[in-house]
Amino acid sequence: MTYALGQRARAMCDRCGFEVPYRDLVEEWNGLKTCPSCFDEKHPQEQPRGHLPDPEALYDPRPDSDVEAGQGFVYIDSWSMDPTKGINSSIGMGFDGIRATLSVGDVTVTTT
């Protein structure tokens, strides 16, 4: 279908209501046809950026091969097994007669 060129046609601006040449109308992002002086560009904040997914794993991970880093001893001196004082009543005193052996997933407490 063919349309007229609109060389002498007049149109009304949707924003200000003034009559302008039809060929001067500009369509905005919201569908309004306005004159060039009323043209309003879309603000960048009205067009959100795409959401990127969070990374879940490292690319080409390297396991920890340092044997000494996983071994060590823990000494806590805020525990008492004296029945007269109650458990955890002697803060600052050492383990007298208590030895703890720890491994991955196991805890063994023995008296010496």
Backbone atoms as SQL, in Angstrom:
CREATE TABLE atoms (id INTEGER PRIMARY KEY, chain TEXT, resi INTEGER, resn TEXT, atom TEXT, x REAL, y REAL, z REAL);
INSERT INTO atoms VALUES
  (1, 'A', 1, 'MET', 'N', 0.843, -1.165, 0.000),
  (2, 'A', 1, 'MET', 'CA', 0.000, 0.000, 0.000),
  (3, 'A', 1, 'MET', 'C', 0.895, 1.236, 0.000),
  (4, 'A', 2, 'THR', 'N', 0.508, 2.229, -0.704),
  (5, 'A', 2, 'THR', 'CA', 1.275, 3.470, -0.765),
  (6, 'A', 2, 'THR', 'C', 0.598, 4.534, 0.099),
  (7, 'A', 3, 'TYR', 'N', 1.413, 5.433, 0.598),
  (8, 'A', 3, 'TYR', 'CA', 0.917, 6.496, 1.468),
  (9, 'A', 3, 'TYR', 'C', 1.257, 7.850, 0.858),
  (10, 'A', 4, 'ALA', 'N', 0.533, 8.861, 1.262),
  (11, 'A', 4, 'ALA', 'CA', 0.805, 10.224, 0.803),
  (12, 'A', 4, 'ALA', 'C', 2.087, 10.721, 1.459),
  (13, 'A', 5, 'LEU', 'N', 2.793, 11.638, 0.830),
  (14, 'A', 5, 'LEU', 'CA', 4.046, 12.160, 1.345),
  (15, 'A', 5, 'LEU', 'C', 3.837, 13.130, 2.504),
  (16, 'A', 6, 'GLY', 'N', 2.721, 13.800, 2.548),
  (17, 'A', 6, 'GLY', 'CA', 2.429, 14.713, 3.639),
  (18, 'A', 6, 'GLY', 'C', 3.243, 15.991, 3.577),
  (19, 'A', 7, 'GLN', 'N', 3.478, 16.493, 2.380),
  (20, 'A', 7, 'GLN', 'CA', 4.301, 17.698, 2.233),
  (21, 'A', 7, 'GLN', 'C', 3.632, 18.923, 2.860),
  (22, 'A', 8, 'ARG', 'N', 2.322, 18.997, 2.784),
  (23, 'A', 8, 'ARG', 'CA', 1.613, 20.150, 3.344),
  (24, 'A', 8, 'ARG', 'C', 0.731, 19.772, 4.537),
  (25, 'A', 9, 'ALA', 'N', 0.867, 18.548, 5.010),
  (26, 'A', 9, 'ALA', 'CA', 0.023, 18.082, 6.104),
  (27, 'A', 9, 'ALA', 'C', 0.492, 18.676, 7.431),
  (28, 'A', 10, 'ARG', 'N', -0.460, 18.901, 8.340),
  (29, 'A', 10, 'ARG', 'CA', -0.171, 19.437, 9.659),
  (30, 'A', 10, 'ARG', 'C', -0.609, 18.386, 10.691),
  (31, 'A', 11, 'ALA', 'N', 0.082, 18.343, 11.812),
  (32, 'A', 11, 'ALA', 'CA', -0.265, 17.400, 12.879),
  (33, 'A', 11, 'ALA', 'C', -0.105, 18.084, 14.226),
  (34, 'A', 12, 'MET', 'N', -0.693, 17.505, 15.240),
  (35, 'A', 12, 'MET', 'CA', -0.636, 18.076, 16.583),
  (36, 'A', 12, 'MET', 'C', 0.355, 17.276, 17.426),
  (37, 'A', 13, 'CYS', 'N', 1.207, 18.003, 18.130),
  (38, 'A', 13, 'CYS', 'CA', 2.176, 17.374, 19.033),
  (39, 'A', 13, 'CYS', 'C', 1.421, 16.772, 20.216),
  (40, 'A', 14, 'ASP', 'N', 1.735, 15.520, 20.580),
  (41, 'A', 14, 'ASP', 'CA', 1.054, 14.857, 21.692),
  (42, 'A', 14, 'ASP', 'C', 1.444, 15.436, 23.042),
  (43, 'A', 15, 'ARG', 'N', 2.572, 16.111, 23.142),
  (44, 'A', 15, 'ARG', 'CA', 3.029, 16.638, 24.426),
  (45, 'A', 15, 'ARG', 'C', 2.575, 18.089, 24.657),
  (46, 'A', 16, 'CYS', 'N', 2.845, 18.986, 23.717),
  (47, 'A', 16, 'CYS', 'CA', 2.525, 20.409, 23.932),
  (48, 'A', 16, 'CYS', 'C', 1.206, 20.826, 23.277),
  (49, 'A', 17, 'GLY', 'N', 0.729, 20.082, 22.300),
  (50, 'A', 17, 'GLY', 'CA', -0.542, 20.392, 21.664),
  (51, 'A', 17, 'GLY', 'C', -0.449, 21.401, 20.536),
  (52, 'A', 18, 'PHE', 'N', 0.756, 21.856, 20.194),
  (53, 'A', 18, 'PHE', 'CA', 0.913, 22.813, 19.089),
  (54, 'A', 18, 'PHE', 'C', 0.822, 22.084, 17.765),
  (55, 'A', 19, 'GLU', 'N', 0.431, 22.826, 16.759),
  (56, 'A', 19, 'GLU', 'CA', 0.336, 22.279, 15.412),
  (57, 'A', 19, 'GLU', 'C', 1.696, 22.448, 14.729),
  (58, 'A', 20, 'VAL', 'N', 2.221, 21.358, 14.198),
  (59, 'A', 20, 'VAL', 'CA', 3.542, 21.358, 13.539),
  (60, 'A', 20, 'VAL', 'C', 3.419, 20.621, 12.217),
  (61, 'A', 21, 'PRO', 'N', 4.374, 20.796, 11.320),
  (62, 'A', 21, 'PRO', 'CA', 4.351, 20.005, 10.085),
  (63, 'A', 21, 'PRO', 'C', 4.422, 18.506, 10.402),
  (64, 'A', 22, 'TYR', 'N', 3.628, 17.741, 9.685),
  (65, 'A', 22, 'TYR', 'CA', 3.535, 16.300, 9.927),
  (66, 'A', 22, 'TYR', 'C', 4.900, 15.613, 9.813),
  (67, 'A', 23, 'ARG', 'N', 5.717, 16.049, 8.893),
  (68, 'A', 23, 'ARG', 'CA', 7.016, 15.411, 8.651),
  (69, 'A', 23, 'ARG', 'C', 8.011, 15.691, 9.776),
  (70, 'A', 24, 'ASP', 'N', 7.714, 16.703, 10.628),
  (71, 'A', 24, 'ASP', 'CA', 8.627, 17.039, 11.728),
  (72, 'A', 24, 'ASP', 'C', 8.366, 16.214, 12.994),
  (73, 'A', 25, 'LEU', 'N', 7.253, 15.496, 13.039),
  (74, 'A', 25, 'LEU', 'CA', 6.946, 14.717, 14.243),
  (75, 'A', 25, 'LEU', 'C', 7.976, 13.598, 14.435),
  (76, 'A', 26, 'VAL', 'N', 8.328, 13.381, 15.692),
  (77, 'A', 26, 'VAL', 'CA', 9.286, 12.338, 16.058),
  (78, 'A', 26, 'VAL', 'C', 8.595, 11.411, 17.051),
  (79, 'A', 27, 'GLU', 'N', 8.721, 10.117, 16.840),
  (80, 'A', 27, 'GLU', 'CA', 8.092, 9.161, 17.754),
  (81, 'A', 27, 'GLU', 'C', 9.023, 8.866, 18.915),
  (82, 'A', 28, 'GLU', 'N', 8.494, 8.991, 20.142),
  (83, 'A', 28, 'GLU', 'CA', 9.272, 8.713, 21.343),
  (84, 'A', 28, 'GLU', 'C', 9.217, 7.231, 21.677),
  (85, 'A', 29, 'TRP', 'N', 9.985, 6.836, 22.698),
  (86, 'A', 29, 'TRP', 'CA', 10.058, 5.439, 23.131),
  (87, 'A', 29, 'TRP', 'C', 8.734, 4.943, 23.709),
  (88, 'A', 30, 'ASN', 'N', 7.875, 5.862, 24.193),
  (89, 'A', 30, 'ASN', 'CA', 6.610, 5.463, 24.791),
  (90, 'A', 30, 'ASN', 'C', 5.444, 5.546, 23.809),
  (91, 'A', 31, 'GLY', 'N', 5.732, 5.812, 22.525),
  (92, 'A', 31, 'GLY', 'CA', 4.707, 5.821, 21.491),
  (93, 'A', 31, 'GLY', 'C', 4.131, 7.187, 21.167),
  (94, 'A', 32, 'LEU', 'N', 4.490, 8.231, 21.923),
  (95, 'A', 32, 'LEU', 'CA', 3.988, 9.570, 21.635),
  (96, 'A', 32, 'LEU', 'C', 4.681, 10.140, 20.412),
  (97, 'A', 33, 'LYS', 'N', 3.934, 10.901, 19.612),
  (98, 'A', 33, 'LYS', 'CA', 4.516, 11.612, 18.460),
  (99, 'A', 33, 'LYS', 'C', 4.593, 13.076, 18.849),
  (100, 'A', 34, 'THR', 'N', 5.827, 13.579, 18.954),
  (101, 'A', 34, 'THR', 'CA', 6.038, 14.936, 19.453),
  (102, 'A', 34, 'THR', 'C', 6.844, 15.761, 18.466),
  (103, 'A', 35, 'CYS', 'N', 6.805, 17.078, 18.690),
  (104, 'A', 35, 'CYS', 'CA', 7.642, 17.966, 17.886),
  (105, 'A', 35, 'CYS', 'C', 9.081, 17.853, 18.383),
  (106, 'A', 36, 'PRO', 'N', 10.057, 18.282, 17.580),
  (107, 'A', 36, 'PRO', 'CA', 11.454, 18.139, 17.982),
  (108, 'A', 36, 'PRO', 'C', 11.795, 18.864, 19.286),
  (109, 'A', 37, 'SER', 'N', 11.107, 19.973, 19.612),
  (110, 'A', 37, 'SER', 'CA', 11.419, 20.685, 20.852),
  (111, 'A', 37, 'SER', 'C', 10.884, 19.960, 22.084),
  (112, 'A', 38, 'CYS', 'N', 9.884, 19.121, 21.937),
  (113, 'A', 38, 'CYS', 'CA', 9.310, 18.374, 23.061),
  (114, 'A', 38, 'CYS', 'C', 9.862, 16.951, 23.162),
  (115, 'A', 39, 'PHE', 'N', 10.688, 16.538, 22.229),
  (116, 'A', 39, 'PHE', 'CA', 11.186, 15.164, 22.207),
  (117, 'A', 39, 'PHE', 'C', 11.952, 14.857, 23.495),
  (118, 'A', 40, 'ASP', 'N', 11.617, 13.733, 24.110),
  (119, 'A', 40, 'ASP', 'CA', 12.239, 13.323, 25.360),
  (120, 'A', 40, 'ASP', 'C', 12.815, 11.923, 25.170),
  (121, 'A', 41, 'GLU', 'N', 14.150, 11.819, 25.297),
  (122, 'A', 41, 'GLU', 'CA', 14.791, 10.518, 25.140),
  (123, 'A', 41, 'GLU', 'C', 14.534, 9.653, 26.367),
  (124, 'A', 42, 'LYS', 'N', 14.609, 8.366, 26.172),
  (125, 'A', 42, 'LYS', 'CA', 14.416, 7.440, 27.282),
  (126, 'A', 42, 'LYS', 'C', 15.625, 7.514, 28.206),
  (127, 'A', 43, 'HIS', 'N', 15.353, 7.625, 29.501),
  (128, 'A', 43, 'HIS', 'CA', 16.434, 7.704, 30.487),
  (129, 'A', 43, 'HIS', 'C', 17.097, 6.337, 30.633),
  (130, 'A', 44, 'PRO', 'N', 18.421, 6.296, 30.778),
  (131, 'A', 44, 'PRO', 'CA', 19.105, 5.001, 30.873),
  (132, 'A', 44, 'PRO', 'C', 18.663, 4.143, 32.056),
  (133, 'A', 45, 'GLN', 'N', 18.188, 4.764, 33.146),
  (134, 'A', 45, 'GLN', 'CA', 17.764, 3.981, 34.304),
  (135, 'A', 45, 'GLN', 'C', 16.459, 3.231, 34.052),
  (136, 'A', 46, 'GLU', 'N', 15.718, 3.608, 33.035),
  (137, 'A', 46, 'GLU', 'CA', 14.489, 2.904, 32.709),
  (138, 'A', 46, 'GLU', 'C', 14.745, 1.662, 31.874),
  (139, 'A', 47, 'GLN', 'N', 15.962, 1.421, 31.541),
  (140, 'A', 47, 'GLN', 'CA', 16.352, 0.240, 30.778),
  (141, 'A', 47, 'GLN', 'C', 17.372, -0.534, 31.607),
  (142, 'A', 48, 'PRO', 'N', 16.925, -1.458, 32.473),
  (143, 'A', 48, 'PRO', 'CA', 17.869, -2.157, 33.340),
  (144, 'A', 48, 'PRO', 'C', 18.813, -3.054, 32.547),
  (145, 'A', 49, 'ARG', 'N', 20.014, -3.162, 33.092),
  (146, 'A', 49, 'ARG', 'CA', 20.992, -4.044, 32.458),
  (147, 'A', 49, 'ARG', 'C', 20.618, -5.495, 32.717),
  (148, 'A', 50, 'GLY', 'N', 21.090, -6.353, 31.872),
  (149, 'A', 50, 'GLY', 'CA', 20.820, -7.774, 32.045),
  (150, 'A', 50, 'GLY', 'C', 21.523, -8.315, 33.271),
  (151, 'A', 51, 'HIS', 'N', 20.917, -9.278, 33.923),
  (152, 'A', 51, 'HIS', 'CA', 21.487, -9.883, 35.115),
  (153, 'A', 51, 'HIS', 'C', 22.424, -11.018, 34.710),
  (154, 'A', 52, 'LEU', 'N', 23.636, -10.955, 35.214),
  (155, 'A', 52, 'LEU', 'CA', 24.592, -12.020, 34.951),
  (156, 'A', 52, 'LEU', 'C', 24.553, -13.004, 36.111),
  (157, 'A', 53, 'PRO', 'N', 24.606, -14.296, 35.851),
  (158, 'A', 53, 'PRO', 'CA', 24.580, -15.264, 36.951),
  (159, 'A', 53, 'PRO', 'C', 25.869, -15.215, 37.761),
  (160, 'A', 54, 'ASP', 'N', 25.755, -15.550, 39.036),
  (161, 'A', 54, 'ASP', 'CA', 26.932, -15.581, 39.894),
  (162, 'A', 54, 'ASP', 'C', 27.799, -16.781, 39.527),
  (163, 'A', 55, 'PRO', 'N', 29.113, -16.604, 39.528),
  (164, 'A', 55, 'PRO', 'CA', 29.983, -17.752, 39.239),
  (165, 'A', 55, 'PRO', 'C', 29.903, -18.766, 40.382),
  (166, 'A', 56, 'GLU', 'N', 29.903, -20.040, 40.043),
  (167, 'A', 56, 'GLU', 'CA', 29.740, -21.079, 41.050),
  (168, 'A', 56, 'GLU', 'C', 31.030, -21.825, 41.357),
  (169, 'A', 57, 'ALA', 'N', 31.943, -21.884, 40.447),
  (170, 'A', 57, 'ALA', 'CA', 33.168, -22.633, 40.693),
  (171, 'A', 57, 'ALA', 'C', 34.334, -21.936, 40.012),
  (172, 'A', 58, 'LEU', 'N', 35.514, -22.228, 40.483),
  (173, 'A', 58, 'LEU', 'CA', 36.722, -21.691, 39.875),
  (174, 'A', 58, 'LEU', 'C', 37.055, -22.465, 38.611),
  (175, 'A', 59, 'TYR', 'N', 37.648, -21.773, 37.670),
  (176, 'A', 59, 'TYR', 'CA', 38.113, -22.439, 36.466),
  (177, 'A', 59, 'TYR', 'C', 39.463, -23.078, 36.771),
  (178, 'A', 60, 'ASP', 'N', 39.602, -24.346, 36.509),
  (179, 'A', 60, 'ASP', 'CA', 40.842, -25.095, 36.695),
  (180, 'A', 60, 'ASP', 'C', 41.388, -24.928, 38.121),
  (181, 'A', 61, 'PRO', 'N', 40.657, -25.402, 39.137),
  (182, 'A', 61, 'PRO', 'CA', 41.128, -25.243, 40.513),
  (183, 'A', 61, 'PRO', 'C', 42.328, -26.134, 40.800),
  (184, 'A', 62, 'ARG', 'N', 43.128, -25.716, 41.767),
  (185, 'A', 62, 'ARG', 'CA', 44.299, -26.498, 42.178),
  (186, 'A', 62, 'ARG', 'C', 44.108, -26.903, 43.626),
  (187, 'A', 63, 'PRO', 'N', 44.126, -28.195, 43.936),
  (188, 'A', 63, 'PRO', 'CA', 43.941, -28.621, 45.323),
  (189, 'A', 63, 'PRO', 'C', 45.149, -28.239, 46.174),
  (190, 'A', 64, 'ASP', 'N', 44.908, -28.130, 47.473),
  (191, 'A', 64, 'ASP', 'CA', 45.979, -27.783, 48.405),
  (192, 'A', 64, 'ASP', 'C', 46.885, -28.996, 48.572),
  (193, 'A', 65, 'SER', 'N', 48.140, -28.871, 48.230),
  (194, 'A', 65, 'SER', 'CA', 49.083, -29.982, 48.337),
  (195, 'A', 65, 'SER', 'C', 50.073, -29.783, 49.472),
  (196, 'A', 66, 'ASP', 'N', 49.874, -28.767, 50.302),
  (197, 'A', 66, 'ASP', 'CA', 50.766, -28.505, 51.419),
  (198, 'A', 66, 'ASP', 'C', 50.346, -29.384, 52.588),
  (199, 'A', 67, 'VAL', 'N', 51.138, -30.405, 52.881),
  (200, 'A', 67, 'VAL', 'CA', 50.800, -31.361, 53.924),
  (201, 'A', 67, 'VAL', 'C', 50.897, -30.708, 55.299),
  (202, 'A', 68, 'GLU', 'N', 51.857, -29.841, 55.507),
  (203, 'A', 68, 'GLU', 'CA', 52.078, -29.234, 56.820),
  (204, 'A', 68, 'GLU', 'C', 51.003, -28.218, 57.178),
  (205, 'A', 69, 'ALA', 'N', 50.319, -27.659, 56.219),
  (206, 'A', 69, 'ALA', 'CA', 49.321, -26.633, 56.513),
  (207, 'A', 69, 'ALA', 'C', 48.124, -27.209, 57.248),
  (208, 'A', 70, 'GLY', 'N', 47.785, -28.465, 57.039),
  (209, 'A', 70, 'GLY', 'CA', 46.625, -29.064, 57.679),
  (210, 'A', 70, 'GLY', 'C', 46.917, -29.672, 59.031),
  (211, 'A', 71, 'GLN', 'N', 48.168, -29.747, 59.429),
  (212, 'A', 71, 'GLN', 'CA', 48.519, -30.358, 60.698),
  (213, 'A', 71, 'GLN', 'C', 48.839, -29.267, 61.713),
  (214, 'A', 72, 'GLY', 'N', 48.423, -29.486, 62.914),
  (215, 'A', 72, 'GLY', 'CA', 48.708, -28.520, 63.958),
  (216, 'A', 72, 'GLY', 'C', 48.062, -28.957, 65.258),
  (217, 'A', 73, 'PHE', 'N', 48.338, -28.222, 66.292),
  (218, 'A', 73, 'PHE', 'CA', 47.815, -28.537, 67.608),
  (219, 'A', 73, 'PHE', 'C', 47.040, -27.345, 68.135),
  (220, 'A', 74, 'VAL', 'N', 45.973, -27.647, 68.865),
  (221, 'A', 74, 'VAL', 'CA', 45.144, -26.613, 69.462),
  (222, 'A', 74, 'VAL', 'C', 45.210, -26.786, 70.963),
  (223, 'A', 75, 'TYR', 'N', 45.524, -25.708, 71.669),
  (224, 'A', 75, 'TYR', 'CA', 45.574, -25.745, 73.120),
  (225, 'A', 75, 'TYR', 'C', 44.626, -24.682, 73.649),
  (226, 'A', 76, 'ILE', 'N', 43.625, -25.111, 74.399),
  (227, 'A', 76, 'ILE', 'CA', 42.664, -24.188, 74.991),
  (228, 'A', 76, 'ILE', 'C', 42.840, -24.272, 76.499),
  (229, 'A', 77, 'ASP', 'N', 43.084, -23.147, 77.129),
  (230, 'A', 77, 'ASP', 'CA', 43.337, -23.180, 78.565),
  (231, 'A', 77, 'ASP', 'C', 42.188, -22.597, 79.387),
  (232, 'A', 78, 'SER', 'N', 40.973, -22.698, 78.884),
  (233, 'A', 78, 'SER', 'CA', 39.830, -22.187, 79.634),
  (234, 'A', 78, 'SER', 'C', 38.845, -23.304, 79.960),
  (235, 'A', 79, 'TRP', 'N', 39.343, -24.483, 80.283),
  (236, 'A', 79, 'TRP', 'CA', 38.484, -25.629, 80.532),
  (237, 'A', 79, 'TRP', 'C', 38.969, -26.348, 81.780),
  (238, 'A', 80, 'SER', 'N', 38.086, -26.741, 82.627),
  (239, 'A', 80, 'SER', 'CA', 38.466, -27.441, 83.850),
  (240, 'A', 80, 'SER', 'C', 37.622, -28.695, 83.995),
  (241, 'A', 81, 'MET', 'N', 38.240, -29.753, 84.385),
  (242, 'A', 81, 'MET', 'CA', 37.508, -30.991, 84.643),
  (243, 'A', 81, 'MET', 'C', 37.451, -31.279, 86.147),
  (244, 'A', 82, 'ASP', 'N', 37.752, -30.289, 86.978),
  (245, 'A', 82, 'ASP', 'CA', 37.705, -30.467, 88.430),
  (246, 'A', 82, 'ASP', 'C', 36.246, -30.525, 88.862),
  (247, 'A', 83, 'PRO', 'N', 35.762, -31.650, 89.420),
  (248, 'A', 83, 'PRO', 'CA', 34.352, -31.770, 89.773),
  (249, 'A', 83, 'PRO', 'C', 33.922, -30.795, 90.864),
  (250, 'A', 84, 'THR', 'N', 34.835, -30.336, 91.689),
  (251, 'A', 84, 'THR', 'CA', 34.450, -29.407, 92.753),
  (252, 'A', 84, 'THR', 'C', 34.211, -28.002, 92.222),
  (253, 'A', 85, 'LYS', 'N', 34.874, -27.634, 91.139),
  (254, 'A', 85, 'LYS', 'CA', 34.724, -26.289, 90.559),
  (255, 'A', 85, 'LYS', 'C', 33.675, -26.248, 89.460),
  (256, 'A', 86, 'GLY', 'N', 33.310, -27.371, 88.925),
  (257, 'A', 86, 'GLY', 'CA', 32.364, -27.408, 87.821),
  (258, 'A', 86, 'GLY', 'C', 33.083, -27.281, 86.493),
  (259, 'A', 87, 'ILE', 'N', 32.419, -27.652, 85.449),
  (260, 'A', 87, 'ILE', 'CA', 33.011, -27.599, 84.117),
  (261, 'A', 87, 'ILE', 'C', 33.116, -26.157, 83.659),
  (262, 'A', 88, 'ASN', 'N', 34.223, -25.823, 83.040),
  (263, 'A', 88, 'ASN', 'CA', 34.481, -24.505, 82.454),
  (264, 'A', 88, 'ASN', 'C', 34.483, -23.407, 83.515),
  (265, 'A', 89, 'SER', 'N', 34.996, -23.735, 84.708),
  (266, 'A', 89, 'SER', 'CA', 35.000, -22.735, 85.763),
  (267, 'A', 89, 'SER', 'C', 36.377, -22.139, 86.008),
  (268, 'A', 90, 'SER', 'N', 37.416, -22.728, 85.467),
  (269, 'A', 90, 'SER', 'CA', 38.756, -22.199, 85.744),
  (270, 'A', 90, 'SER', 'C', 39.335, -21.588, 84.476),
  (271, 'A', 91, 'ILE', 'N', 38.916, -20.387, 84.187),
  (272, 'A', 91, 'ILE', 'CA', 39.410, -19.701, 82.994),
  (273, 'A', 91, 'ILE', 'C', 40.838, -19.266, 83.239),
  (274, 'A', 92, 'GLY', 'N', 41.703, -19.583, 82.311),
  (275, 'A', 92, 'GLY', 'CA', 43.104, -19.200, 82.414),
  (276, 'A', 92, 'GLY', 'C', 43.986, -20.310, 82.933),
  (277, 'A', 93, 'MET', 'N', 43.425, -21.418, 83.351),
  (278, 'A', 93, 'MET', 'CA', 44.236, -22.533, 83.844),
  (279, 'A', 93, 'MET', 'C', 44.373, -23.565, 82.738),
  (280, 'A', 94, 'GLY', 'N', 45.402, -24.361, 82.787),
  (281, 'A', 94, 'GLY', 'CA', 45.679, -25.327, 81.740),
  (282, 'A', 94, 'GLY', 'C', 44.956, -26.643, 81.923),
  (283, 'A', 95, 'PHE', 'N', 45.127, -27.541, 80.958),
  (284, 'A', 95, 'PHE', 'CA', 44.586, -28.898, 81.043),
  (285, 'A', 95, 'PHE', 'C', 45.525, -29.719, 81.916),
  (286, 'A', 96, 'ASP', 'N', 45.065, -30.124, 83.036),
  (287, 'A', 96, 'ASP', 'CA', 45.878, -31.000, 83.874),
  (288, 'A', 96, 'ASP', 'C', 45.304, -32.396, 83.750),
  (289, 'A', 97, 'GLY', 'N', 46.033, -33.283, 83.082),
  (290, 'A', 97, 'GLY', 'CA', 45.593, -34.659, 82.948),
  (291, 'A', 97, 'GLY', 'C', 44.636, -34.891, 81.779),
  (292, 'A', 98, 'ILE', 'N', 44.442, -33.923, 80.890),
  (293, 'A', 98, 'ILE', 'CA', 43.545, -34.084, 79.743),
  (294, 'A', 98, 'ILE', 'C', 44.377, -33.980, 78.469),
  (295, 'A', 99, 'ARG', 'N', 44.118, -34.891, 77.562),
  (296, 'A', 99, 'ARG', 'CA', 44.806, -34.845, 76.275),
  (297, 'A', 99, 'ARG', 'C', 43.761, -35.023, 75.177),
  (298, 'A', 100, 'ALA', 'N', 43.791, -34.170, 74.156),
  (299, 'A', 100, 'ALA', 'CA', 42.838, -34.256, 73.050),
  (300, 'A', 100, 'ALA', 'C', 43.586, -34.591, 71.779),
  (301, 'A', 101, 'THR', 'N', 43.080, -35.584, 71.055),
  (302, 'A', 101, 'THR', 'CA', 43.642, -35.963, 69.771),
  (303, 'A', 101, 'THR', 'C', 42.580, -35.687, 68.721),
  (304, 'A', 102, 'LEU', 'N', 42.906, -34.870, 67.721),
  (305, 'A', 102, 'LEU', 'CA', 41.944, -34.469, 66.706),
  (306, 'A', 102, 'LEU', 'C', 42.378, -34.966, 65.337),
  (307, 'A', 103, 'SER', 'N', 41.401, -35.333, 64.545),
  (308, 'A', 103, 'SER', 'CA', 41.628, -35.644, 63.149),
  (309, 'A', 103, 'SER', 'C', 40.396, -35.173, 62.388),
  (310, 'A', 104, 'VAL', 'N', 40.433, -35.264, 61.083),
  (311, 'A', 104, 'VAL', 'CA', 39.308, -34.778, 60.294),
  (312, 'A', 104, 'VAL', 'C', 38.081, -35.655, 60.576),
  (313, 'A', 105, 'GLY', 'N', 37.055, -35.076, 61.194),
  (314, 'A', 105, 'GLY', 'CA', 35.830, -35.776, 61.447),
  (315, 'A', 105, 'GLY', 'C', 35.770, -36.491, 62.796),
  (316, 'A', 106, 'ASP', 'N', 36.885, -36.604, 63.536),
  (317, 'A', 106, 'ASP', 'CA', 36.891, -37.325, 64.811),
  (318, 'A', 106, 'ASP', 'C', 37.514, -36.458, 65.891),
  (319, 'A', 107, 'VAL', 'N', 37.000, -36.583, 67.103),
  (320, 'A', 107, 'VAL', 'CA', 37.596, -35.963, 68.287),
  (321, 'A', 107, 'VAL', 'C', 37.653, -37.034, 69.357),
  (322, 'A', 108, 'THR', 'N', 38.842, -37.247, 69.898),
  (323, 'A', 108, 'THR', 'CA', 39.028, -38.245, 70.957),
  (324, 'A', 108, 'THR', 'C', 39.629, -37.535, 72.153),
  (325, 'A', 109, 'VAL', 'N', 38.977, -37.677, 73.303),
  (326, 'A', 109, 'VAL', 'CA', 39.476, -37.079, 74.538),
  (327, 'A', 109, 'VAL', 'C', 39.790, -38.216, 75.491),
  (328, 'A', 110, 'THR', 'N', 41.016, -38.254, 75.979),
  (329, 'A', 110, 'THR', 'CA', 41.433, -39.290, 76.921),
  (330, 'A', 110, 'THR', 'C', 42.099, -38.620, 78.110),
  (331, 'A', 111, 'THR', 'N', 42.034, -39.260, 79.247),
  (332, 'A', 111, 'THR', 'CA', 42.710, -38.760, 80.449),
  (333, 'A', 111, 'THR', 'C', 44.055, -39.432, 80.554),
  (334, 'A', 112, 'THR', 'N', 45.054, -38.706, 81.052),
  (335, 'A', 112, 'THR', 'CA', 46.400, -39.271, 81.175),
  (336, 'A', 112, 'THR', 'C', 46.778, -39.385, 82.626);
